[in-house]
Amino acid sequence: MTIGIIGLGLMGGSLGMDLRGLPFVKKVIGHDHNAAHCTAALNFGLVDEIVDFEALLQCDTIVLSVPVDAIIAILQQMPGKIKPDSTVIDLGSTKARIAQSIPAAIRENVVTAHPMTGTENFGPEAAISGLYKDKVVVLCDMEESGQLQQETAVRLFSGLFMRLHYMRASEHDRHAALISHMPHAISYSLANTVLNQEDKYNILALAAGGFRSMSRLAKSSPVMWEDIFRQNKEHLLEAINLFEDELDAMKKAIRDEAWDEIHKRLETGKKLHEII
């Protein structure tokens, strides 16, 4: 098959790099509104060819690897322009609003997916081989996609050695708010807390592994994460409230010098990594 990728940053570029090595992929074509990204994608071998938007819509499979608001805008342009049996896969980090926005005329063509992978870096220069290997990909509302489209998505993600999980789009968004969107909000807030201090440079001179690990996500693209926060506002606020409740309980225990309670909370939190 011929695969077209719209958006040649970390996710799209890494995808193109590894798709080019699959035996059933004839050619990987790319498109990005940023001309520098297009040039870099060719130079780094992320795609075989760069084409304009209209030409890319003629690919057998089209992958949308752009911010979530842009995914919705692109989907509106597709009716009457894509091939009748083509497969469109979006990689957005939120799913419900994207699923609701798909025009009825192409609903069977579209598979809504979220590969649970990435790094804090962005742009084609951040693309790495193996980014998708052994990672989870969530496929949402699959019964609304056509049989061919379902099979194409499964074949593609399985070819990348991903672990497939299925759920409703609304269910995905609540879960993603807890394990992805809220941590990003916390990371940005942690970074801003330190940057707002008068002695921030002296404070940052002490920064070691713990702070660097927790603030790492704040290196991510603000444009992308603003869109995600907007689209998943309700679930994100719920997740932040739950976190605030837990943090308030820890704060109270510290204030009250309830060291046994603190120890129990630390032991409970430590168990997370026995699961993951």
C-alpha positions in Angstrom: 0.0 0.0 0.0 1.0 3.6 -0.4 0.8 5.5 2.9 0.6 9.3 3.2 1.5 11.1 6.5 0.2 14.6 7.2 2.5 16.1 9.9 6.2 15.2 9.9 7.2 15.9 13.5 8.2 13.4 16.2 5.2 11.1 15.8 4.7 11.4 12.0 8.4 11.3 11.2 9.1 8.3 13.5 6.1 6.5 12.0 7.3 7.1 8.4 10.8 6.0 9.2 9.6 2.6 10.4 6.8 2.1 7.9 9.3 2.4 5.1 10.7 -0.9 6.3 7.5 -2.9 6.3 7.2 -5.4 3.4 3.6 -4.5 2.6 4.3 -0.7 2.3 5.2 0.3 -1.2 5.9 4.0 -0.5 5.6 6.6 2.3 4.6 10.0 1.1 4.6 13.1 3.4 3.1 16.5 3.7 3.6 19.3 6.3 2.5 23.0 6.2 6.1 23.8 7.4 8.4 23.7 4.4 11.5 23.3 6.7 9.9 20.1 8.2 9.4 18.8 4.6 13.0 19.3 3.8 14.2 17.8 7.0 11.9 14.8 6.6 13.5 14.0 3.2 17.0 14.6 4.4 16.5 12.3 7.4 14.9 9.6 5.3 11.5 9.8 7.1 9.5 9.7 3.9 10.1 8.8 0.3 8.5 11.8 -1.2 6.9 15.2 -0.3 3.7 16.1 -2.1 1.0 18.7 -1.7 -2.2 18.2 0.3 -4.5 17.2 -2.5 -2.1 14.7 -3.9 -1.6 13.0 -0.5 -5.3 12.5 -0.2 -5.0 9.9 -3.0 -2.9 7.5 -0.9 -4.3 4.1 0.1 -3.8 4.9 3.8 -3.7 8.5 5.2 -2.3 9.1 8.7 -3.1 12.4 10.4 -0.2 13.2 12.8 -1.0 16.9 13.6 -2.4 18.7 16.6 -6.0 17.6 17.5 -7.7 20.8 16.3 -5.9 20.4 12.9 -7.1 16.8 12.7 -10.7 18.0 12.9 -10.2 20.7 10.3 -8.6 18.2 7.9 -11.3 15.6 8.3 -13.9 18.2 7.2 -12.0 18.6 3.9 -11.9 14.9 3.0 -15.4 14.0 1.8 -15.3 13.6 -2.0 -11.5 13.9 -2.1 -10.3 10.6 -0.8 -10.6 7.2 -2.6 -13.8 5.3 -1.6 -11.8 2.4 0.0 -9.0 4.5 1.6 -8.2 4.2 5.3 -7.7 7.4 7.3 -6.0 7.0 10.7 -5.8 9.9 13.2 -3.2 9.8 15.9 -4.7 12.5 18.1 -4.2 12.4 21.9 -7.9 13.0 22.5 -10.6 11.0 20.8 -14.2 11.9 21.6 -14.3 15.3 19.9 -12.4 14.0 16.9 -14.8 11.0 16.6 -17.8 13.3 16.8 -16.4 15.6 14.1 -15.9 12.9 11.4 -18.2 13.7 8.5 -20.8 10.9 8.0 -19.8 10.5 4.4 -16.3 9.2 5.4 -17.1 7.7 8.8 -16.3 4.1 7.7 -13.0 5.3 6.2 -11.7 6.6 9.5 -10.0 4.8 12.4 -9.5 6.8 15.5 -6.2 5.7 17.2 -3.9 6.9 20.0 -0.4 5.4 20.1 0.7 5.8 23.7 4.2 6.8 23.0 6.3 9.9 22.4 9.1 12.0 23.9 9.3 15.6 25.2 10.9 16.6 21.9 9.2 17.7 18.7 9.9 18.3 15.0 11.3 16.0 12.4 14.8 16.1 14.0 13.3 14.4 17.0 12.1 11.4 15.0 13.6 8.1 16.2 13.3 4.5 14.9 11.4 2.1 17.2 9.3 4.8 18.9 6.2 2.7 18.4 7.6 -0.8 19.1 6.2 -2.6 22.1 4.0 0.5 23.0 0.2 0.4 23.4 -2.1 1.8 20.7 -5.7 2.5 21.7 -8.2 1.9 18.9 -11.5 3.6 19.6 -15.1 2.9 18.4 -13.8 0.4 15.9 -17.3 -0.9 15.1 -18.0 2.4 13.3 -15.1 1.9 10.9 -15.3 -0.3 7.8 -14.0 -3.9 7.8 -11.2 -3.1 5.4 -10.2 0.0 7.4 -10.2 -2.0 10.7 -8.0 -4.7 9.1 -5.6 -2.1 7.6 -5.1 -0.3 11.0 -4.6 -3.6 12.8 -2.1 -4.7 10.1 -0.2 -1.5 10.2 0.1 -1.2 14.0 0.8 -4.9 14.4 3.6 -4.5 11.8 5.1 -1.9 14.1 4.9 -4.5 17.0 2.5 -2.4 19.0 0.1 -3.8 21.6 -3.5 -3.2 20.6 -6.2 -2.1 23.0 -9.8 -1.3 22.2 -12.2 1.1 24.0 -14.8 3.8 23.5 -13.5 7.3 22.7 -15.1 8.8 25.9 -13.5 6.1 28.0 -10.1 6.7 26.4 -10.3 10.5 27.1 -10.9 10.0 30.8 -8.1 7.5 31.2 -5.7 9.6 29.1 -6.5 12.6 31.3 -5.2 10.7 34.3 -2.1 9.2 32.9 -1.0 11.7 30.2 -2.8 15.0 30.2 -2.8 15.7 33.9 1.0 14.8 34.2 1.7 17.4 31.5 -0.3 20.0 33.3 1.6 19.3 36.5 5.0 19.4 34.7 4.3 22.8 33.2 3.0 24.1 36.6 6.1 22.7 38.4 8.4 24.5 35.9 6.5 27.8 36.3 6.6 27.5 40.1 10.4 27.6 40.0 10.6 30.1 37.2 8.4 32.5 39.2 10.9 32.6 42.1 13.2 35.5 42.4 16.2 33.2 42.9 15.3 30.9 40.1 18.8 30.6 38.7 20.3 29.7 42.1 17.4 27.2 42.6 18.0 25.6 39.2 21.7 25.3 39.9 20.6 22.6 42.4 18.3 20.8 39.9 19.1 17.1 39.9 17.4 13.9 38.7 14.1 14.3 40.5 13.3 17.8 39.3 14.6 17.1 35.8 12.4 14.0 35.5 9.3 15.8 36.7 9.8 18.9 34.6 10.8 17.0 31.5 7.3 17.0 30.0 7.3 20.8 30.0 9.7 20.7 27.0 6.8 19.4 24.9 5.1 21.6 22.2 2.8 24.2 23.9 0.7 24.4 20.7 0.0 20.7 20.8 -0.8 20.6 24.5 -3.0 23.7 24.4 -5.2 21.9 21.8 -5.3 18.7 23.9 -6.2 20.6 27.1 -9.0 22.4 25.2 -10.5 19.3 23.7 -10.3 17.2 26.9 -11.2 20.1 29.3 -13.8 18.3 31.4 -11.8 15.1 32.0 -8.6 17.0 32.6 -10.3 19.2 35.3 -11.6 16.1 36.9 -8.2 14.5 37.0 -6.6 17.7 38.4 -9.2 17.8 41.1 -8.4 14.2 42.1 -4.7 15.0 42.2 -5.4 18.1 44.3 -7.3 16.0 46.8 -4.4 13.6 47.1 -1.9 16.4 47.4 -4.0 18.2 50.0 -4.1 15.0 52.1 -0.3 14.8 51.9 0.0 18.5 52.7 -2.2 18.0 55.8 -0.2 15.0 57.0 3.0 16.9 56.7 1.6 19.9 58.5 0.2 17.7 61.3 3.5 15.7 61.4 1.5 12.5 60.9 4.6 10.6 59.8 3.0 7.2 60.0 0.3 8.4 57.6 2.9 9.9 55.3 4.8 6.6 55.3 1.7 4.7 54.4 1.0 7.1 51.5 4.5 6.7 50.2 4.3 2.9 50.4 1.0 3.0 48.5 2.4 5.2 45.8 5.5 3.0 45.4 3.3 0.1 44.5 2.5 1.8 41.2 5.7 0.5 39.6 4.9 -3.0 40.7 2.0 -2.8 38.2 3.6 -0.9 35.3 
